[in-house]
Amino acid sequence: MLFRYKKSFEKIAMGLMSFMPKERELKKLQQTMHIYEENPDWQLFLWKKEDDFVGLLGLQVEEESYTIHHISVNPSHRGEGIGHEMIGKIQNMMQEREMRATEETDAFLKKCPVKKGDL
């Protein structure tokens, strides 16, 4: 299940985001979290499986599109389809907006089943 980020999830979110290669350095990770906390166009979501948060999805929402900037799954839960489920839920939430990728998220998103017209 997908949950919208809130400040009480900060440590969990930082832990999940740190699995992304460009977010491993603490200072960079803190800067990224600050963007999600301060800018309403940048939205962060956590994926909960049973009792644990095991995935993270971060995006920037624009009027007609949204860009997936961060997607991360706890290594012990990879290969379970969690990343694909998160993308599917976001596509449903974003309705008619076009999904875009960054250089870092492009390879994964190309593997996901996407709505017609995305990517």
C-alpha positions in Angstrom: 0.0 0.0 0.0 1.2 3.5 -0.9 1.5 6.1 1.8 2.2 9.8 1.3 5.3 10.9 3.1 5.1 12.8 6.4 7.8 14.0 8.7 7.5 11.1 11.1 8.6 8.8 8.2 11.8 10.8 7.6 14.3 8.2 8.9 12.6 5.4 7.1 12.5 7.4 3.9 16.1 8.4 4.1 17.1 4.8 4.6 15.2 3.7 1.6 16.4 6.6 -0.6 20.0 5.8 0.4 19.8 2.7 -1.6 19.9 4.9 -4.7 23.5 5.4 -6.0 23.3 9.2 -6.2 21.7 9.5 -2.7 24.3 7.6 -0.6 26.1 10.7 0.7 24.4 12.0 3.8 24.6 15.7 2.8 23.1 15.0 -0.7 20.4 12.8 1.0 19.4 15.6 3.4 19.2 18.1 0.5 16.9 15.8 -1.4 14.7 15.2 1.6 14.5 19.0 2.1 13.2 19.4 -1.5 10.4 16.9 -0.9 9.5 18.5 2.4 9.5 22.2 1.2 8.2 22.0 -2.4 4.6 20.9 -2.9 5.3 19.9 -6.5 7.7 17.3 -5.2 5.8 14.3 -3.7 7.3 11.4 -1.8 5.5 8.1 -1.2 6.4 5.0 0.9 5.2 1.5 0.1 4.2 -0.6 3.1 4.2 -4.4 3.0 2.7 -6.0 6.0 4.2 -4.0 8.9 7.3 -2.6 7.2 8.0 0.2 4.8 9.9 -1.5 2.0 9.8 0.9 -1.0 10.0 4.6 -1.8 8.8 6.6 -4.8 9.5 10.3 -5.4 8.1 12.4 -8.2 7.8 16.0 -9.4 4.3 16.9 -10.5 3.6 19.4 -13.2 0.4 20.5 -14.9 0.3 17.8 -17.6 3.1 15.4 -16.6 5.0 14.0 -13.7 8.6 12.9 -13.5 9.8 9.9 -11.4 13.0 11.1 -9.7 13.4 8.4 -7.1 12.4 4.8 -6.9 13.9 2.4 -4.3 13.1 -0.9 -2.8 14.8 -2.5 0.2 17.3 -5.0 -1.2 15.7 -7.8 0.8 12.4 -7.3 -1.0 13.7 -6.8 -4.5 12.3 -9.1 -7.2 8.9 -9.2 -5.6 7.3 -6.7 -8.0 7.1 -3.9 -5.5 8.6 -1.3 -7.8 6.1 -2.2 -10.5 3.2 -2.0 -8.1 4.3 1.5 -6.9 4.5 2.7 -10.5 1.0 1.2 -11.2 -0.5 3.0 -8.2 1.1 6.3 -9.2 -0.2 6.0 -12.7 -3.7 5.5 -11.3 -3.3 8.5 -9.1 -1.9 10.8 -11.8 -4.7 9.8 -14.2 -4.2 11.6 -17.5 -0.7 13.1 -16.8 2.2 11.8 -18.8 4.8 9.9 -16.9 8.5 10.9 -17.4 11.8 9.5 -16.2 15.1 10.9 -15.2 18.4 9.4 -16.4 18.6 7.5 -13.2 15.0 6.1 -13.3 14.7 5.6 -17.0 16.0 2.0 -17.2 13.7 0.7 -14.5 10.6 2.5 -15.9 11.1 1.1 -19.3 10.7 -2.4 -17.7 7.3 -1.4 -16.1 4.0 -1.9 -17.8 2.9 1.7 -18.5 -0.3 3.3 -19.6 -0.6 4.1 -23.3 1.3 7.4 -24.0 3.7 7.2 -21.1 7.4 7.3 -21.6 
